[in-house]
Amino acid sequence: MAVIRWRRKLFFATIIAYMPLMWLSNRFFPSFRGMAITFSIWVVILFITALYSALARCPRCGNYFHMHGMSLMYLRRCLHCQLSVKS
Ligand SMILES: [Zn+2]
């Protein structure tokens, strides 16, 4: 369960990091190209952390914690057995 919490944190941290990252990019590379490069790097990191957290398995039922079929949902509970992230 600690693994799932850590991966969720990493994913949300990436989303939150977007604003300061863009601000820093604007400050040091004040061009459209610099912003575009920073943005694409951020998208890649977001994709990796999303995948990483989506592939975390539930310790109780063994299914993917945030995935049910094709749907990916970041709820506080397992989509299969309702096990809470806090437990
Ligand atoms: Zn489960």
PDB file of the backbone (N, CA, C, O) and the ligand in Angstrom, with CONECT records:
HET     ZN  A 101       1
ATOM      1  N   MET A   1       0.827  -1.210   0.000  1.00  0.00           N
ATOM      2  CA  MET A   1       0.000   0.000   0.000  1.00  0.00           C
ATOM      3  C   MET A   1       0.864   1.265   0.000  1.00  0.00           C
ATOM      4  O   MET A   1       0.492   2.278  -0.591  1.00  0.00           O
ATOM      5  N   ALA A   2       1.988   1.198   0.649  1.00  0.00           N
ATOM      6  CA  ALA A   2       2.901   2.352   0.666  1.00  0.00           C
ATOM      7  C   ALA A   2       3.377   2.670  -0.744  1.00  0.00           C
ATOM      8  O   ALA A   2       3.595   3.831  -1.090  1.00  0.00           O
ATOM      9  N   VAL A   3       3.536   1.629  -1.551  1.00  0.00           N
ATOM     10  CA  VAL A   3       3.987   1.804  -2.935  1.00  0.00           C
ATOM     11  C   VAL A   3       2.944   2.584  -3.726  1.00  0.00           C
ATOM     12  O   VAL A   3       3.283   3.508  -4.467  1.00  0.00           O
ATOM     13  N   ILE A   4       1.670   2.211  -3.568  1.00  0.00           N
ATOM     14  CA  ILE A   4       0.586   2.896  -4.277  1.00  0.00           C
ATOM     15  C   ILE A   4       0.527   4.355  -3.861  1.00  0.00           C
ATOM     16  O   ILE A   4       0.390   5.239  -4.707  1.00  0.00           O
ATOM     17  N   ARG A   5       0.631   4.613  -2.562  1.00  0.00           N
ATOM     18  CA  ARG A   5       0.578   5.992  -2.068  1.00  0.00           C
ATOM     19  C   ARG A   5       1.726   6.814  -2.649  1.00  0.00           C
ATOM     20  O   ARG A   5       1.535   7.964  -3.047  1.00  0.00           O
ATOM     21  N   TRP A   6       2.907   6.224  -2.696  1.00  0.00           N
ATOM     22  CA  TRP A   6       4.090   6.900  -3.215  1.00  0.00           C
ATOM     23  C   TRP A   6       3.905   7.222  -4.702  1.00  0.00           C
ATOM     24  O   TRP A   6       4.238   8.320  -5.147  1.00  0.00           O
ATOM     25  N   ARG A   7       3.376   6.264  -5.468  1.00  0.00           N
ATOM     26  CA  ARG A   7       3.187   6.490  -6.903  1.00  0.00           C
ATOM     27  C   ARG A   7       2.110   7.525  -7.174  1.00  0.00           C
ATOM     28  O   ARG A   7       2.224   8.313  -8.113  1.00  0.00           O
ATOM     29  N   ARG A   8       1.049   7.527  -6.344  1.00  0.00           N
ATOM     30  CA  ARG A   8      -0.008   8.540  -6.487  1.00  0.00           C
ATOM     31  C   ARG A   8       0.570   9.920  -6.210  1.00  0.00           C
ATOM     32  O   ARG A   8       0.292  10.877  -6.933  1.00  0.00           O
ATOM     33  N   LYS A   9       1.373  10.014  -5.160  1.00  0.00           N
ATOM     34  CA  LYS A   9       1.996  11.281  -4.773  1.00  0.00           C
ATOM     35  C   LYS A   9       2.863  11.809  -5.910  1.00  0.00           C
ATOM     36  O   LYS A   9       2.835  12.998  -6.228  1.00  0.00           O
ATOM     37  N   LEU A  10       3.620  10.924  -6.505  1.00  0.00           N
ATOM     38  CA  LEU A  10       4.512  11.276  -7.604  1.00  0.00           C
ATOM     39  C   LEU A  10       3.705  11.832  -8.779  1.00  0.00           C
ATOM     40  O   LEU A  10       4.105  12.806  -9.417  1.00  0.00           O
ATOM     41  N   PHE A  11       2.563  11.195  -9.051  1.00  0.00           N
ATOM     42  CA  PHE A  11       1.712  11.618 -10.161  1.00  0.00           C
ATOM     43  C   PHE A  11       1.113  12.998  -9.904  1.00  0.00           C
ATOM     44  O   PHE A  11       1.152  13.867 -10.774  1.00  0.00           O
ATOM     45  N   PHE A  12       0.561  13.197  -8.706  1.00  0.00           N
ATOM     46  CA  PHE A  12      -0.039  14.490  -8.383  1.00  0.00           C
ATOM     47  C   PHE A  12       1.025  15.581  -8.270  1.00  0.00           C
ATOM     48  O   PHE A  12       0.781  16.735  -8.620  1.00  0.00           O
ATOM     49  N   ALA A  13       2.196  15.207  -7.783  1.00  0.00           N
ATOM     50  CA  ALA A  13       3.298  16.164  -7.677  1.00  0.00           C
ATOM     51  C   ALA A  13       3.702  16.661  -9.059  1.00  0.00           C
ATOM     52  O   ALA A  13       4.051  17.829  -9.229  1.00  0.00           O
ATOM     53  N   THR A  14       3.652  15.772 -10.038  1.00  0.00           N
ATOM     54  CA  THR A  14       3.991  16.152 -11.407  1.00  0.00           C
ATOM     55  C   THR A  14       2.996  17.175 -11.945  1.00  0.00           C
ATOM     56  O   THR A  14       3.382  18.136 -12.611  1.00  0.00           O
ATOM     57  N   ILE A  15       1.719  16.965 -11.654  1.00  0.00           N
ATOM     58  CA  ILE A  15       0.686  17.903 -12.107  1.00  0.00           C
ATOM     59  C   ILE A  15       0.901  19.260 -11.449  1.00  0.00           C
ATOM     60  O   ILE A  15       0.834  20.296 -12.110  1.00  0.00           O
ATOM     61  N   ILE A  16       1.161  19.246 -10.139  1.00  0.00           N
ATOM     62  CA  ILE A  16       1.358  20.489  -9.392  1.00  0.00           C
ATOM     63  C   ILE A  16       2.629  21.194  -9.853  1.00  0.00           C
ATOM     64  O   ILE A  16       2.684  22.424  -9.878  1.00  0.00           O
ATOM     65  N   ALA A  17       3.647  20.423 -10.216  1.00  0.00           N
ATOM     66  CA  ALA A  17       4.929  20.984 -10.639  1.00  0.00           C
ATOM     67  C   ALA A  17       4.843  21.738 -11.959  1.00  0.00           C
ATOM     68  O   ALA A  17       5.772  22.451 -12.335  1.00  0.00           O
ATOM     69  N   TYR A  18       3.726  21.578 -12.660  1.00  0.00           N
ATOM     70  CA  TYR A  18       3.566  22.215 -13.962  1.00  0.00           C
ATOM     71  C   TYR A  18       3.725  23.730 -13.898  1.00  0.00           C
ATOM     72  O   TYR A  18       4.487  24.303 -14.677  1.00  0.00           O
ATOM     73  N   MET A  19       3.016  24.387 -12.982  1.00  0.00           N
ATOM     74  CA  MET A  19       3.052  25.843 -12.895  1.00  0.00           C
ATOM     75  C   MET A  19       4.448  26.415 -12.590  1.00  0.00           C
ATOM     76  O   MET A  19       4.942  27.247 -13.351  1.00  0.00           O
ATOM     77  N   PRO A  20       5.092  25.985 -11.493  1.00  0.00           N
ATOM     78  CA  PRO A  20       6.436  26.508 -11.219  1.00  0.00           C
ATOM     79  C   PRO A  20       7.439  26.178 -12.315  1.00  0.00           C
ATOM     80  O   PRO A  20       8.356  26.955 -12.580  1.00  0.00           O
ATOM     81  N   LEU A  21       7.265  25.034 -12.946  1.00  0.00           N
ATOM     82  CA  LEU A  21       8.178  24.617 -14.017  1.00  0.00           C
ATOM     83  C   LEU A  21       8.052  25.555 -15.220  1.00  0.00           C
ATOM     84  O   LEU A  21       9.054  25.955 -15.814  1.00  0.00           O
ATOM     85  N   MET A  22       6.811  25.899 -15.570  1.00  0.00           N
ATOM     86  CA  MET A  22       6.585  26.793 -16.693  1.00  0.00           C
ATOM     87  C   MET A  22       7.086  28.198 -16.361  1.00  0.00           C
ATOM     88  O   MET A  22       7.612  28.904 -17.222  1.00  0.00           O
ATOM     89  N   TRP A  23       6.915  28.582 -15.118  1.00  0.00           N
ATOM     90  CA  TRP A  23       7.384  29.897 -14.687  1.00  0.00           C
ATOM     91  C   TRP A  23       8.910  29.980 -14.788  1.00  0.00           C
ATOM     92  O   TRP A  23       9.461  30.963 -15.283  1.00  0.00           O
ATOM     93  N   LEU A  24       9.577  28.929 -14.308  1.00  0.00           N
ATOM     94  CA  LEU A  24      11.042  28.861 -14.373  1.00  0.00           C
ATOM     95  C   LEU A  24      11.518  28.884 -15.827  1.00  0.00           C
ATOM     96  O   LEU A  24      12.493  29.550 -16.174  1.00  0.00           O
ATOM     97  N   SER A  25      10.809  28.147 -16.647  1.00  0.00           N
ATOM     98  CA  SER A  25      11.159  28.068 -18.061  1.00  0.00           C
ATOM     99  C   SER A  25      11.029  29.441 -18.723  1.00  0.00           C
ATOM    100  O   SER A  25      11.864  29.848 -19.531  1.00  0.00           O
ATOM    101  N   ASN A  26       9.970  30.128 -18.358  1.00  0.00           N
ATOM    102  CA  ASN A  26       9.719  31.464 -18.912  1.00  0.00           C
ATOM    103  C   ASN A  26      10.792  32.445 -18.466  1.00  0.00           C
ATOM    104  O   ASN A  26      11.128  33.386 -19.186  1.00  0.00           O
ATOM    105  N   ARG A  27      11.317  32.220 -17.290  1.00  0.00           N
ATOM    106  CA  ARG A  27      12.313  33.111 -16.717  1.00  0.00           C
ATOM    107  C   ARG A  27      13.697  32.899 -17.338  1.00  0.00           C
ATOM    108  O   ARG A  27      14.422  33.855 -17.615  1.00  0.00           O
ATOM    109  N   PHE A  28      14.045  31.633 -17.547  1.00  0.00           N
ATOM    110  CA  PHE A  28      15.378  31.328 -18.060  1.00  0.00           C
ATOM    111  C   PHE A  28      15.440  31.171 -19.585  1.00  0.00           C
ATOM    112  O   PHE A  28      16.469  31.436 -20.205  1.00  0.00           O
ATOM    113  N   PHE A  29      14.327  30.737 -20.174  1.00  0.00           N
ATOM    114  CA  PHE A  29      14.291  30.622 -21.640  1.00  0.00           C
ATOM    115  C   PHE A  29      13.072  31.381 -22.150  1.00  0.00           C
ATOM    116  O   PHE A  29      12.057  30.777 -22.500  1.00  0.00           O
ATOM    117  N   PRO A  30      13.173  32.685 -22.191  1.00  0.00           N
ATOM    118  CA  PRO A  30      11.979  33.470 -22.560  1.00  0.00           C
ATOM    119  C   PRO A  30      11.682  33.440 -24.063  1.00  0.00           C
ATOM    120  O   PRO A  30      11.577  34.478 -24.717  1.00  0.00           O
ATOM    121  N   SER A  31      11.555  32.254 -24.571  1.00  0.00           N
ATOM    122  CA  SER A  31      11.194  32.116 -25.979  1.00  0.00           C
ATOM    123  C   SER A  31      10.135  31.032 -26.107  1.00  0.00           C
ATOM    124  O   SER A  31       9.953  30.213 -25.206  1.00  0.00           O
ATOM    125  N   PHE A  32       9.447  31.039 -27.226  1.00  0.00           N
ATOM    126  CA  PHE A  32       8.412  30.028 -27.433  1.00  0.00           C
ATOM    127  C   PHE A  32       9.039  28.638 -27.483  1.00  0.00           C
ATOM    128  O   PHE A  32       8.456  27.665 -27.005  1.00  0.00           O
ATOM    129  N   ARG A  33      10.237  28.556 -28.068  1.00  0.00           N
ATOM    130  CA  ARG A  33      10.921  27.277 -28.197  1.00  0.00           C
ATOM    131  C   ARG A  33      11.267  26.682 -26.836  1.00  0.00           C
ATOM    132  O   ARG A  33      11.063  25.494 -26.590  1.00  0.00           O
ATOM    133  N   GLY A  34      11.796  27.536 -25.955  1.00  0.00           N
ATOM    134  CA  GLY A  34      12.147  27.087 -24.612  1.00  0.00           C
ATOM    135  C   GLY A  34      10.937  26.564 -23.872  1.00  0.00           C
ATOM    136  O   GLY A  34      11.005  25.541 -23.191  1.00  0.00           O
ATOM    137  N   MET A  35       9.813  27.284 -24.011  1.00  0.00           N
ATOM    138  CA  MET A  35       8.569  26.883 -23.356  1.00  0.00           C
ATOM    139  C   MET A  35       8.064  25.560 -23.931  1.00  0.00           C
ATOM    140  O   MET A  35       7.607  24.679 -23.203  1.00  0.00           O
ATOM    141  N   ALA A  36       8.157  25.448 -25.241  1.00  0.00           N
ATOM    142  CA  ALA A  36       7.679  24.233 -25.915  1.00  0.00           C
ATOM    143  C   ALA A  36       8.485  23.015 -25.481  1.00  0.00           C
ATOM    144  O   ALA A  36       7.933  21.934 -25.276  1.00  0.00           O
ATOM    145  N   ILE A  37       9.800  23.200 -25.342  1.00  0.00           N
ATOM    146  CA  ILE A  37      10.671  22.094 -24.918  1.00  0.00           C
ATOM    147  C   ILE A  37      10.332  21.698 -23.478  1.00  0.00           C
ATOM    148  O   ILE A  37      10.185  20.514 -23.172  1.00  0.00           O
ATOM    149  N   THR A  38      10.208  22.705 -22.592  1.00  0.00           N
ATOM    150  CA  THR A  38       9.850  22.425 -21.198  1.00  0.00           C
ATOM    151  C   THR A  38       8.512  21.702 -21.124  1.00  0.00           C
ATOM    152  O   THR A  38       8.342  20.754 -20.358  1.00  0.00           O
ATOM    153  N   PHE A  39       7.555  22.175 -21.947  1.00  0.00           N
ATOM    154  CA  PHE A  39       6.230  21.569 -21.946  1.00  0.00           C
ATOM    155  C   PHE A  39       6.286  20.106 -22.395  1.00  0.00           C
ATOM    156  O   PHE A  39       5.641  19.248 -21.793  1.00  0.00           O
ATOM    157  N   SER A  40       7.056  19.821 -23.450  1.00  0.00           N
ATOM    158  CA  SER A  40       7.121  18.437 -23.926  1.00  0.00           C
ATOM    159  C   SER A  40       7.813  17.533 -22.917  1.00  0.00           C
ATOM    160  O   SER A  40       7.435  16.372 -22.761  1.00  0.00           O
ATOM    161  N   ILE A  41       8.831  18.061 -22.229  1.00  0.00           N
ATOM    162  CA  ILE A  41       9.502  17.268 -21.187  1.00  0.00           C
ATOM    163  C   ILE A  41       8.499  16.949 -20.074  1.00  0.00           C
ATOM    164  O   ILE A  41       8.445  15.831 -19.563  1.00  0.00           O
ATOM    165  N   TRP A  42       7.703  17.973 -19.712  1.00  0.00           N
ATOM    166  CA  TRP A  42       6.707  17.790 -18.649  1.00  0.00           C
ATOM    167  C   TRP A  42       5.679  16.731 -19.043  1.00  0.00           C
ATOM    168  O   TRP A  42       5.304  15.888 -18.227  1.00  0.00           O
ATOM    169  N   VAL A  43       5.225  16.779 -20.296  1.00  0.00           N
ATOM    170  CA  VAL A  43       4.237  15.807 -20.783  1.00  0.00           C
ATOM    171  C   VAL A  43       4.797  14.382 -20.697  1.00  0.00           C
ATOM    172  O   VAL A  43       4.094  13.451 -20.304  1.00  0.00           O
ATOM    173  N   VAL A  44       6.068  14.228 -21.068  1.00  0.00           N
ATOM    174  CA  VAL A  44       6.707  12.910 -21.016  1.00  0.00           C
ATOM    175  C   VAL A  44       6.768  12.412 -19.571  1.00  0.00           C
ATOM    176  O   VAL A  44       6.454  11.255 -19.292  1.00  0.00           O
ATOM    177  N   ILE A  45       7.178  13.301 -18.651  1.00  0.00           N
ATOM    178  CA  ILE A  45       7.255  12.931 -17.230  1.00  0.00           C
ATOM    179  C   ILE A  45       5.867  12.574 -16.705  1.00  0.00           C
ATOM    180  O   ILE A  45       5.702  11.605 -15.963  1.00  0.00           O
ATOM    181  N   LEU A  46       4.863  13.374 -17.102  1.00  0.00           N
ATOM    182  CA  LEU A  46       3.487  13.121 -16.666  1.00  0.00           C
ATOM    183  C   LEU A  46       3.015  11.760 -17.165  1.00  0.00           C
ATOM    184  O   LEU A  46       2.384  11.001 -16.429  1.00  0.00           O
ATOM    185  N   PHE A  47       3.326  11.464 -18.409  1.00  0.00           N
ATOM    186  CA  PHE A  47       2.927  10.194 -19.014  1.00  0.00           C
ATOM    187  C   PHE A  47       3.559   9.025 -18.252  1.00  0.00           C
ATOM    188  O   PHE A  47       2.892   8.031 -17.964  1.00  0.00           O
ATOM    189  N   ILE A  48       4.845   9.153 -17.931  1.00  0.00           N
ATOM    190  CA  ILE A  48       5.564   8.091 -17.219  1.00  0.00           C
ATOM    191  C   ILE A  48       4.980   7.889 -15.813  1.00  0.00           C
ATOM    192  O   ILE A  48       4.733   6.758 -15.396  1.00  0.00           O
ATOM    193  N   THR A  49       4.761   9.002 -15.083  1.00  0.00           N
ATOM    194  CA  THR A  49       4.234   8.874 -13.718  1.00  0.00           C
ATOM    195  C   THR A  49       2.799   8.354 -13.732  1.00  0.00           C
ATOM    196  O   THR A  49       2.396   7.612 -12.836  1.00  0.00           O
ATOM    197  N   ALA A  50       2.016   8.749 -14.764  1.00  0.00           N
ATOM    198  CA  ALA A  50       0.636   8.262 -14.872  1.00  0.00           C
ATOM    199  C   ALA A  50       0.636   6.761 -15.098  1.00  0.00           C
ATOM    200  O   ALA A  50      -0.133   6.030 -14.474  1.00  0.00           O
ATOM    201  N   LEU A  51       1.504   6.306 -15.996  1.00  0.00           N
ATOM    202  CA  LEU A  51       1.618   4.888 -16.313  1.00  0.00           C
ATOM    203  C   LEU A  51       2.095   4.116 -15.083  1.00  0.00           C
ATOM    204  O   LEU A  51       1.577   3.052 -14.745  1.00  0.00           O
ATOM    205  N   TYR A  52       3.102   4.695 -14.431  1.00  0.00           N
ATOM    206  CA  TYR A  52       3.718   4.104 -13.254  1.00  0.00           C
ATOM    207  C   TYR A  52       2.693   3.904 -12.132  1.00  0.00           C
ATOM    208  O   TYR A  52       2.646   2.851 -11.495  1.00  0.00           O
ATOM    209  N   SER A  53       1.867   4.945 -11.903  1.00  0.00           N
ATOM    210  CA  SER A  53       0.854   4.842 -10.850  1.00  0.00           C
ATOM    211  C   SER A  53      -0.306   3.954 -11.286  1.00  0.00           C
ATOM    212  O   SER A  53      -0.913   3.281 -10.453  1.00  0.00           O
ATOM    213  N   ALA A  54      -0.621   3.945 -12.573  1.00  0.00           N
ATOM    214  CA  ALA A  54      -1.724   3.123 -13.068  1.00  0.00           C
ATOM    215  C   ALA A  54      -1.392   1.635 -12.951  1.00  0.00           C
ATOM    216  O   ALA A  54      -2.285   0.807 -12.770  1.00  0.00           O
ATOM    217  N   LEU A  55      -0.114   1.301 -13.056  1.00  0.00           N
ATOM    218  CA  LEU A  55       0.294  -0.099 -13.019  1.00  0.00           C
ATOM    219  C   LEU A  55       0.550  -0.617 -11.603  1.00  0.00           C
ATOM    220  O   LEU A  55       1.000  -1.749 -11.425  1.00  0.00           O
ATOM    221  N   ALA A  56       0.262   0.216 -10.593  1.00  0.00           N
ATOM    222  CA  ALA A  56       0.401  -0.234  -9.213  1.00  0.00           C
ATOM    223  C   ALA A  56      -0.717  -1.233  -8.911  1.00  0.00           C
ATOM    224  O   ALA A  56      -1.883  -0.981  -9.215  1.00  0.00           O
ATOM    225  N   ARG A  57      -0.361  -2.341  -8.325  1.00  0.00           N
ATOM    226  CA  ARG A  57      -1.359  -3.363  -8.049  1.00  0.00           C
ATOM    227  C   ARG A  57      -1.889  -3.281  -6.622  1.00  0.00           C
ATOM    228  O   ARG A  57      -1.172  -2.916  -5.690  1.00  0.00           O
ATOM    229  N   CYS A  58      -3.159  -3.629  -6.480  1.00  0.00           N
ATOM    230  CA  CYS A  58      -3.809  -3.635  -5.178  1.00  0.00           C
ATOM    231  C   CYS A  58      -3.263  -4.800  -4.364  1.00  0.00           C
ATOM    232  O   CYS A  58      -3.218  -5.925  -4.862  1.00  0.00           O
ATOM    233  N   PRO A  59      -2.846  -4.555  -3.117  1.00  0.00           N
ATOM    234  CA  PRO A  59      -2.279  -5.638  -2.294  1.00  0.00           C
ATOM    235  C   PRO A  59      -3.327  -6.675  -1.859  1.00  0.00           C
ATOM    236  O   PRO A  59      -2.976  -7.793  -1.481  1.00  0.00           O
ATOM    237  N   ARG A  60      -4.608  -6.301  -1.915  1.00  0.00           N
ATOM    238  CA  ARG A  60      -5.632  -7.231  -1.460  1.00  0.00           C
ATOM    239  C   ARG A  60      -6.143  -8.133  -2.592  1.00  0.00           C
ATOM    240  O   ARG A  60      -6.168  -9.357  -2.457  1.00  0.00           O
ATOM    241  N   CYS A  61      -6.552  -7.513  -3.714  1.00  0.00           N
ATOM    242  CA  CYS A  61      -7.154  -8.319  -4.780  1.00  0.00           C
ATOM    243  C   CYS A  61      -6.209  -8.590  -5.946  1.00  0.00           C
ATOM    244  O   CYS A  61      -6.503  -9.428  -6.799  1.00  0.00           O
ATOM    245  N   GLY A  62      -5.069  -7.885  -5.990  1.00  0.00           N
ATOM    246  CA  GLY A  62      -4.092  -8.164  -7.032  1.00  0.00           C
ATOM    247  C   GLY A  62      -4.384  -7.510  -8.371  1.00  0.00           C
ATOM    248  O   GLY A  62      -3.603  -7.659  -9.311  1.00  0.00           O
ATOM    249  N   ASN A  63      -5.499  -6.785  -8.478  1.00  0.00           N
ATOM    250  CA  ASN A  63      -5.823  -6.088  -9.720  1.00  0.00           C
ATOM    251  C   ASN A  63      -5.160  -4.713  -9.730  1.00  0.00           C
ATOM    252  O   ASN A  63      -4.635  -4.259  -8.714  1.00  0.00           O
ATOM    253  N   TYR A  64      -5.191  -4.053 -10.897  1.00  0.00           N
ATOM    254  CA  TYR A  64      -4.627  -2.709 -10.979  1.00  0.00           C
ATOM    255  C   TYR A  64      -5.490  -1.768 -10.149  1.00  0.00           C
ATOM    256  O   TYR A  64      -6.712  -1.726 -10.293  1.00  0.00           O
ATOM    257  N   PHE A  65      -4.822  -1.015  -9.278  1.00  0.00           N
ATOM    258  CA  PHE A  65      -5.536  -0.179  -8.320  1.00  0.00           C
ATOM    259  C   PHE A  65      -6.384   0.908  -8.977  1.00  0.00           C
ATOM    260  O   PHE A  65      -7.519   1.143  -8.563  1.00  0.00           O
ATOM    261  N   HIS A  66      -5.843   1.568  -9.995  1.00  0.00           N
ATOM    262  CA  HIS A  66      -6.537   2.704 -10.616  1.00  0.00           C
ATOM    263  C   HIS A  66      -7.161   2.396 -11.973  1.00  0.00           C
ATOM    264  O   HIS A  66      -7.738   3.272 -12.616  1.00  0.00           O
ATOM    265  N   MET A  67      -7.040   1.150 -12.396  1.00  0.00           N
ATOM    266  CA  MET A  67      -7.565   0.809 -13.709  1.00  0.00           C
ATOM    267  C   MET A  67      -8.623  -0.268 -13.629  1.00  0.00           C
ATOM    268  O   MET A  67      -8.465  -1.276 -12.941  1.00  0.00           O
ATOM    269  N   HIS A  68      -9.715  -0.028 -14.357  1.00  0.00           N
ATOM    270  CA  HIS A  68     -10.765  -1.031 -14.458  1.00  0.00           C
ATOM    271  C   HIS A  68     -11.103  -1.128 -15.929  1.00  0.00           C
ATOM    272  O   HIS A  68     -11.791  -0.264 -16.474  1.00  0.00           O
ATOM    273  N   GLY A  69     -10.623  -2.172 -16.570  1.00  0.00           N
ATOM    274  CA  GLY A  69     -10.791  -2.282 -18.016  1.00  0.00           C
ATOM    275  C   GLY A  69      -9.977  -1.185 -18.681  1.00  0.00           C
ATOM    276  O   GLY A  69      -8.762  -1.110 -18.495  1.00  0.00           O
ATOM    277  N   MET A  70     -10.641  -0.330 -19.458  1.00  0.00           N
ATOM    278  CA  MET A  70      -9.948   0.736 -20.151  1.00  0.00           C
ATOM    279  C   MET A  70     -10.009   2.053 -19.382  1.00  0.00           C
ATOM    280  O   MET A  70      -9.363   3.026 -19.771  1.00  0.00           O
ATOM    281  N   SER A  71     -10.774   2.093 -18.303  1.00  0.00           N
ATOM    282  CA  SER A  71     -10.925   3.350 -17.578  1.00  0.00           C
ATOM    283  C   SER A  71      -9.862   3.499 -16.497  1.00  0.00           C
ATOM    284  O   SER A  71      -9.546   2.552 -15.776  1.00  0.00           O
ATOM    285  N   LEU A  72      -9.323   4.699 -16.402  1.00  0.00           N
ATOM    286  CA  LEU A  72      -8.291   5.012 -15.422  1.00  0.00           C
ATOM    287  C   LEU A  72      -8.849   6.096 -14.503  1.00  0.00           C
ATOM    288  O   LEU A  72      -9.119   7.215 -14.939  1.00  0.00           O
ATOM    289  N   MET A  73      -9.018   5.756 -13.243  1.00  0.00           N
ATOM    290  CA  MET A  73      -9.598   6.719 -12.311  1.00  0.00           C
ATOM    291  C   MET A  73      -8.764   6.824 -11.040  1.00  0.00           C
ATOM    292  O   MET A  73      -8.434   5.816 -10.414  1.00  0.00           O
ATOM    293  N   TYR A  74      -8.433   8.039 -10.674  1.00  0.00           N
ATOM    294  CA  TYR A  74      -7.641   8.241  -9.470  1.00  0.00           C
ATOM    295  C   TYR A  74      -8.544   8.490  -8.273  1.00  0.00           C
ATOM    296  O   TYR A  74      -8.658   9.611  -7.776  1.00  0.00           O
ATOM    297  N   LEU A  75      -9.175   7.427  -7.830  1.00  0.00           N
ATOM    298  CA  LEU A  75     -10.030   7.521  -6.655  1.00  0.00           C
ATOM    299  C   LEU A  75      -9.196   7.116  -5.442  1.00  0.00           C
ATOM    300  O   LEU A  75      -8.060   6.659  -5.573  1.00  0.00           O
ATOM    301  N   ARG A  76      -9.779   7.293  -4.270  1.00  0.00           N
ATOM    302  CA  ARG A  76      -9.047   6.951  -3.056  1.00  0.00           C
ATOM    303  C   ARG A  76      -9.216   5.472  -2.697  1.00  0.00           C
ATOM    304  O   ARG A  76      -8.676   4.990  -1.701  1.00  0.00           O
ATOM    305  N   ARG A  77      -9.989   4.759  -3.546  1.00  0.00           N
ATOM    306  CA  ARG A  77     -10.224   3.356  -3.266  1.00  0.00           C
ATOM    307  C   ARG A  77      -9.874   2.497  -4.473  1.00  0.00           C
ATOM    308  O   ARG A  77      -9.833   2.965  -5.611  1.00  0.00           O
ATOM    309  N   CYS A  78      -9.626   1.235  -4.188  1.00  0.00           N
ATOM    310  CA  CYS A  78      -9.373   0.274  -5.259  1.00  0.00           C
ATOM    311  C   CYS A  78     -10.651   0.125  -6.073  1.00  0.00           C
ATOM    312  O   CYS A  78     -11.738   0.044  -5.501  1.00  0.00           O
ATOM    313  N   LEU A  79     -10.542   0.089  -7.387  1.00  0.00           N
ATOM    314  CA  LEU A  79     -11.715  -0.006  -8.253  1.00  0.00           C
ATOM    315  C   LEU A  79     -12.313  -1.410  -8.251  1.00  0.00           C
ATOM    316  O   LEU A  79     -13.403  -1.625  -8.782  1.00  0.00           O
ATOM    317  N   HIS A  80     -11.610  -2.350  -7.664  1.00  0.00           N
ATOM    318  CA  HIS A  80     -12.080  -3.730  -7.682  1.00  0.00           C
ATOM    319  C   HIS A  80     -12.649  -4.171  -6.333  1.00  0.00           C
ATOM    320  O   HIS A  80     -13.740  -4.738  -6.270  1.00  0.00           O
ATOM    321  N   CYS A  81     -11.908  -3.909  -5.259  1.00  0.00           N
ATOM    322  CA  CYS A  81     -12.359  -4.422  -3.958  1.00  0.00           C
ATOM    323  C   CYS A  81     -12.634  -3.311  -2.951  1.00  0.00           C
ATOM    324  O   CYS A  81     -12.882  -3.593  -1.779  1.00  0.00           O
ATOM    325  N   GLN A  82     -12.592  -2.049  -3.388  1.00  0.00           N
ATOM    326  CA  GLN A  82     -12.893  -0.894  -2.542  1.00  0.00           C
ATOM    327  C   GLN A  82     -11.914  -0.679  -1.394  1.00  0.00           C
ATOM    328  O   GLN A  82     -12.221   0.052  -0.452  1.00  0.00           O
ATOM    329  N   LEU A  83     -10.765  -1.290  -1.459  1.00  0.00           N
ATOM    330  CA  LEU A  83      -9.747  -1.100  -0.426  1.00  0.00           C
ATOM    331  C   LEU A  83      -9.258   0.341  -0.489  1.00  0.00           C
ATOM    332  O   LEU A  83      -8.882   0.829  -1.555  1.00  0.00           O
ATOM    333  N   SER A  84      -9.264   1.021   0.660  1.00  0.00           N
ATOM    334  CA  SER A  84      -8.871   2.427   0.696  1.00  0.00           C
ATOM    335  C   SER A  84      -7.363   2.593   0.641  1.00  0.00           C
ATOM    336  O   SER A  84      -6.632   1.716   1.104  1.00  0.00           O
ATOM    337  N   VAL A  85      -6.877   3.707   0.082  1.00  0.00           N
ATOM    338  CA  VAL A  85      -5.430   3.967   0.044  1.00  0.00           C
ATOM    339  C   VAL A  85      -4.884   4.216   1.432  1.00  0.00           C
ATOM    340  O   VAL A  85      -3.682   4.093   1.672  1.00  0.00           O
ATOM    341  N   LYS A  86      -5.776   4.566   2.347  1.00  0.00           N
ATOM    342  CA  LYS A  86      -5.329   4.887   3.703  1.00  0.00           C
ATOM    343  C   LYS A  86      -5.090   3.646   4.552  1.00  0.00           C
ATOM    344  O   LYS A  86      -4.446   3.722   5.598  1.00  0.00           O
ATOM    345  N   SER A  87      -5.600   2.516   4.111  1.00  0.00           N
ATOM    346  CA  SER A  87      -5.438   1.318   4.926  1.00  0.00           C
ATOM    347  C   SER A  87      -4.039   0.723   4.774  1.00  0.00           C
ATOM    348  O   SER A  87      -3.730  -0.294   5.394  1.00  0.00           O
TER     349      SER A  87
HETATM  350 ZN    ZN A 101      -8.351  -4.279  -4.740  1.00  0.00          ZN2+
END
